[in-house]
Amino acid sequence: MEPVPDPIDPPGHRNPNAEADAVLVRRTLAGEKQAFDVLVRQYQRPAVAVSYRLLGRTEDALEVVQDALLKAYRSLDTLQKPEAFAGWLMRIVTNLSLNRRRGRKSSSALPLDDMLHSGNLDPEAGGDSPDPQRVLQGKELGERLKIALAQLPEKQRMALELFTIEQLPQKQVAEALECSVEAVKWHVFQARKKLKEALKDVV
């Protein structure tokens, strides 16, 4: 029986090397380290490209990818679908890149505001005067939002962060997440819907 394709990730976007990757993953888990070297040679360049799009610095991208490859190697036995290695690795790269990017930002930066406005979650968006009470409410909302974000499915959370908070073009988000642009739109829509539901008592 043929597997049913994911409706938001069309078959045309499947990795053509998936089966070969699965063999290499299994050989690596069996103790053949040279097999992982093949995976590194195959995906190091696209991984650096993904990280560079998020960080804008070659040195940072190279460091992130090195960390990501090491993390992937150490946790390879947790990969449930060996044929999905490419997307799994790119998500590790994306997560580490986002962590580094956030580390650059001042703690006073409030990407939360951009996200709320973009997602139409804040009915009073647009006010410019700093209201102390609103600042406190914003901090509380920020904590609630972090919790709600952490509960989203991984791809929905990453799509929302990359597109809404980091403001990357949908095409770049699709490349980073190894999916179609339509899938990105769907992930963002679903993420915003779930956040609105989770925050309905405070927004």
C-alpha positions as CSV (number, residue, x, y, z in Angstrom):
1,M,0.0,0.0,0.0
2,E,1.4,3.4,-1.0
3,P,1.9,5.9,1.8
4,V,-0.4,8.8,1.9
5,P,1.5,12.0,1.2
6,D,1.4,14.9,3.6
7,P,-1.2,17.4,2.3
8,I,0.9,20.4,3.2
9,D,4.2,19.1,1.9
10,P,3.6,18.1,-1.7
11,P,5.5,15.1,-3.1
12,G,7.4,17.4,-5.4
13,H,9.2,18.8,-2.4
14,R,10.4,15.5,-1.1
15,N,14.2,15.0,-0.8
16,P,15.3,12.8,-3.7
17,N,18.2,11.5,-1.6
18,A,15.9,10.4,1.2
19,E,16.5,6.6,0.8
20,A,20.2,7.0,0.4
21,D,20.3,9.2,3.5
22,A,18.4,6.5,5.4
23,V,21.0,3.9,4.5
24,L,23.8,6.3,5.6
25,V,22.1,7.0,8.9
26,R,21.7,3.3,9.6
27,R,25.3,2.6,8.7
28,T,26.4,5.4,11.1
29,L,24.3,4.0,13.9
30,A,25.9,0.6,13.2
31,G,29.3,2.2,14.0
32,E,30.5,3.2,10.5
33,K,31.6,6.8,11.1
34,Q,32.6,7.3,7.5
35,A,28.9,7.1,6.6
36,F,28.2,10.2,8.6
37,D,31.1,11.9,6.8
38,V,29.2,11.4,3.6
39,L,26.2,13.1,5.1
40,V,28.3,16.0,6.3
41,R,29.8,16.5,2.8
42,Q,26.3,16.3,1.3
43,Y,24.6,18.8,3.6
44,Q,27.2,21.1,5.0
45,R,26.9,23.6,2.2
46,P,23.1,23.9,2.2
47,A,23.2,24.0,6.0
48,V,25.6,26.9,6.0
49,A,23.4,28.7,3.5
50,V,20.3,28.3,5.8
51,S,22.2,29.6,8.8
52,Y,23.7,32.5,6.8
53,R,20.3,33.6,5.7
54,L,19.3,33.9,9.4
55,L,22.6,35.3,10.7
56,G,24.1,37.3,7.8
57,R,27.7,36.4,8.9
58,T,29.7,33.6,7.4
59,E,31.8,33.0,10.6
60,D,28.6,32.6,12.7
61,A,27.0,30.3,10.2
62,L,30.0,28.1,10.0
63,E,30.1,27.8,13.8
64,V,26.4,27.1,14.1
65,V,26.6,24.4,11.4
66,Q,29.6,22.8,13.1
67,D,27.6,22.7,16.4
68,A,24.5,21.4,14.6
69,L,26.4,18.5,12.9
70,L,27.9,17.5,16.2
71,K,24.5,17.6,17.9
72,A,23.0,15.6,15.0
73,Y,25.7,13.0,15.3
74,R,25.3,12.6,19.1
75,S,21.5,12.4,18.9
76,L,21.2,10.4,15.7
77,D,19.6,7.5,17.5
78,T,16.6,9.8,18.3
79,L,15.8,10.3,14.7
80,Q,12.7,8.2,14.2
81,K,12.7,8.4,10.4
82,P,16.2,8.0,8.9
83,E,15.0,9.1,5.5
84,A,14.1,12.5,7.0
85,F,17.7,13.3,8.0
86,A,18.0,16.4,5.8
87,G,14.9,18.2,7.2
88,W,15.8,17.1,10.7
89,L,19.4,18.5,10.3
90,M,18.1,21.8,8.8
91,R,15.7,22.2,11.8
92,I,18.6,21.8,14.2
93,V,20.6,24.4,12.2
94,T,17.6,26.8,12.2
95,N,17.0,26.4,15.9
96,L,20.7,27.0,16.8
97,S,20.8,30.0,14.3
98,L,17.7,31.5,15.9
99,N,19.2,31.1,19.4
100,R,22.4,32.9,18.3
101,R,20.4,35.6,16.6
102,R,18.3,36.2,19.7
103,G,21.5,36.4,21.7
104,R,22.6,39.4,19.7
105,K,19.5,41.3,20.5
106,S,19.2,43.6,23.4
107,S,16.9,42.4,26.2
108,S,14.9,45.5,25.8
109,A,14.0,44.6,22.2
110,L,10.4,43.5,22.0
111,P,9.8,41.3,18.9
112,L,6.6,40.3,20.7
113,D,5.0,43.6,19.7
114,D,5.8,43.0,16.1
115,M,4.4,39.6,16.3
116,L,1.2,40.7,18.0
117,H,0.7,43.5,15.5
118,S,1.4,41.3,12.5
119,G,-0.9,38.6,13.8
120,N,-3.6,41.0,14.7
121,L,-3.5,39.7,18.3
122,D,-3.4,43.1,19.9
123,P,-6.7,45.0,19.5
124,E,-5.0,48.2,20.7
125,A,-2.0,48.1,18.4
126,G,-0.8,51.4,17.1
127,G,-0.6,53.4,20.3
128,D,2.7,55.2,20.7
129,S,2.5,56.7,24.2
130,P,4.3,54.5,26.8
131,D,1.7,53.5,29.4
132,P,3.3,51.9,32.6
133,Q,0.3,49.6,33.1
134,R,0.4,48.5,29.5
135,V,4.1,47.8,29.9
136,L,3.4,45.5,32.8
137,Q,0.6,43.8,30.9
138,G,3.0,43.4,28.0
139,K,5.5,41.6,30.2
140,E,2.8,39.3,31.5
141,L,1.6,38.7,28.0
142,G,5.2,38.0,26.9
143,E,5.6,35.2,29.5
144,R,2.2,33.7,28.5
145,L,3.3,33.9,24.8
146,K,6.6,32.1,25.5
147,I,4.6,29.2,27.1
148,A,2.1,29.1,24.3
149,L,4.9,29.1,21.7
150,A,6.6,26.2,23.4
151,Q,3.4,24.2,23.1
152,L,3.1,24.6,19.4
153,P,4.1,21.8,17.0
154,E,7.7,22.4,16.0
155,K,7.2,23.4,12.4
156,Q,4.3,25.8,13.3
157,R,6.5,27.5,15.9
158,M,9.5,27.8,13.7
159,A,7.4,29.1,10.7
160,L,5.8,31.7,13.0
161,E,9.2,32.8,14.4
162,L,11.0,33.0,11.1
163,F,8.2,34.7,9.2
164,T,6.5,36.9,11.8
165,I,9.2,37.7,14.3
166,E,12.3,37.4,12.2
167,Q,10.4,38.8,9.2
168,L,12.1,36.5,6.6
169,P,10.4,36.1,3.2
170,Q,8.1,33.1,2.9
171,K,10.5,31.6,0.3
172,Q,13.4,31.6,2.7
173,V,11.3,30.2,5.5
174,A,10.2,27.4,3.1
175,E,13.8,26.7,2.3
176,A,14.8,26.6,6.0
177,L,12.0,24.3,6.9
178,E,12.3,22.1,3.8
179,C,8.7,22.6,2.8
180,S,6.6,24.5,0.3
181,V,5.6,28.2,0.5
182,E,2.0,27.0,0.8
183,A,3.0,24.9,3.8
184,V,4.6,27.9,5.4
185,K,1.4,29.9,5.0
186,W,-0.6,27.0,6.6
187,H,1.9,26.6,9.5
188,V,1.8,30.4,10.3
189,F,-2.0,30.5,10.0
190,Q,-2.4,27.5,12.4
191,A,0.2,28.9,14.8
192,R,-1.6,32.3,15.0
193,K,-4.9,30.6,15.5
194,K,-3.6,28.5,18.4
195,L,-1.9,31.5,20.0
196,K,-5.1,33.5,19.8
197,E,-7.0,30.7,21.5
198,A,-4.3,30.3,24.2
199,L,-4.2,34.0,24.9
200,K,-7.9,34.8,24.5
201,D,-8.3,35.7,28.2
202,V,-5.5,38.3,28.1
203,V,-5.8,39.8,24.6
